[in-house]
Each structure stands twice: as C-alpha cells, then as structure tokens.
Amino acid sequence: MPSLRPLGNRGLTVRPLAASALLVCTAVGALVVIGFTTLALVPLVLGVGLVAAWLMALALLSWAGIEGMAALERWFENDPRFQR
C-alpha cells in the first residue's frame, strides 16, 4: 500500500516547452468555452427579455382595460339616457 507522505521536491515537473504548449492550449480552450457560453446565453437573455416585455405589455393593457370599464360605468351612471 502506498504511503501518504509529502513529495517535497519530487513533485510534478513539466519541461518548459510542454509548459508553454499547455499554457497556450489552456488559453485557447478558455476562449472557446467562453465563446460557446456566450453563444448559449445570448438567446436565453433575449428570450427572458422578450417574456418580460410581453408581461409588462399585458399588465399595462389590462390596467387600461380596467380604467376604460370604470369610465364606461361612470358614463352609464351619469348620462340621463341610461336613467329610468
């Protein structure tokens, strides 16, 4: 069974050329991941914004309808043509 002792200076060593290649590949991979994430999030953010705009328009139109019905009710109550 392997012992769990500190490695000290015998840790992971990477040659400079391999380290440079690893750094470049990591940077390119990060750019690709960020690009795909952006491409995935833009439609979602636009969709959420569109739903919010529809809900706001629905709320405003509902409020305008209620106010219109209240004005119609006041007109019915005050106009002598609708009085008996």
C-alpha positions as CSV (number, residue, x, y, z in Angstrom):
1,M,0.0,0.0,0.0
2,P,1.5,3.4,-0.9
3,S,2.3,5.7,1.9
4,L,0.9,9.2,2.1
5,R,4.0,11.3,2.7
6,P,4.8,14.7,1.3
7,L,6.5,14.6,-2.1
8,G,8.9,17.5,-1.3
9,N,10.9,18.5,-4.4
10,R,9.9,15.3,-6.2
11,G,6.5,16.8,-7.3
12,L,5.2,17.2,-10.8
13,T,7.8,18.6,-13.1
14,V,7.0,19.9,-16.6
15,R,9.6,20.9,-19.1
16,P,9.4,24.5,-20.4
17,L,8.3,23.5,-23.9
18,A,5.5,21.4,-22.6
19,A,4.5,24.0,-20.1
20,S,4.3,26.6,-22.9
21,A,2.2,24.3,-25.0
22,L,-0.1,23.6,-22.0
23,L,-0.5,27.3,-21.4
24,V,-1.3,28.1,-25.0
25,C,-3.8,25.2,-25.2
26,T,-5.4,26.3,-21.9
27,A,-5.8,29.9,-23.2
28,V,-7.3,28.7,-26.5
29,G,-9.6,26.3,-24.7
30,A,-10.8,29.0,-22.3
31,L,-11.6,31.3,-25.3
32,V,-13.6,28.5,-27.0
33,V,-15.5,27.8,-23.8
34,I,-16.2,31.5,-23.2
35,G,-17.4,31.8,-26.9
36,F,-19.7,28.8,-26.6
37,T,-21.1,30.0,-23.3
38,T,-21.8,33.5,-24.8
39,L,-23.5,31.9,-27.8
40,A,-25.7,29.9,-25.5
41,L,-26.5,32.7,-23.1
42,V,-27.4,35.4,-25.6
43,P,-30.6,33.7,-26.9
44,L,-31.6,32.9,-23.3
45,V,-31.2,36.5,-22.2
46,L,-33.1,37.8,-25.2
47,G,-35.9,35.3,-24.6
48,V,-36.2,36.3,-20.9
49,G,-36.3,40.0,-22.0
50,L,-39.0,39.2,-24.6
51,V,-41.1,37.4,-22.0
52,A,-40.7,40.3,-19.5
53,A,-41.7,42.8,-22.2
54,W,-44.8,40.7,-23.1
55,L,-45.8,40.5,-19.4
56,M,-45.3,44.3,-19.0
57,A,-47.4,45.0,-22.1
58,L,-50.1,42.6,-20.8
59,A,-50.2,44.3,-17.4
60,L,-50.4,47.8,-19.0
61,L,-53.2,46.7,-21.4
62,S,-55.1,45.1,-18.6
63,W,-54.9,48.2,-16.5
64,A,-56.0,50.3,-19.4
65,G,-59.0,48.0,-19.9
66,I,-60.0,48.2,-16.3
67,E,-59.8,52.0,-16.4
68,G,-61.8,52.1,-19.6
69,M,-64.5,49.9,-18.0
70,A,-64.6,52.2,-15.0
71,A,-65.0,55.2,-17.2
72,L,-67.8,53.5,-19.1
73,E,-69.5,52.7,-15.8
74,R,-69.4,56.3,-14.7
75,W,-70.8,57.4,-18.1
76,F,-73.7,54.9,-17.7
77,E,-74.4,56.2,-14.2
78,N,-74.3,59.9,-15.1
79,D,-75.9,60.0,-18.6
80,P,-79.6,60.7,-18.5
81,R,-80.3,58.3,-21.4
82,F,-79.5,55.4,-19.2
83,Q,-81.6,56.6,-16.2
84,R,-85.1,55.3,-15.7
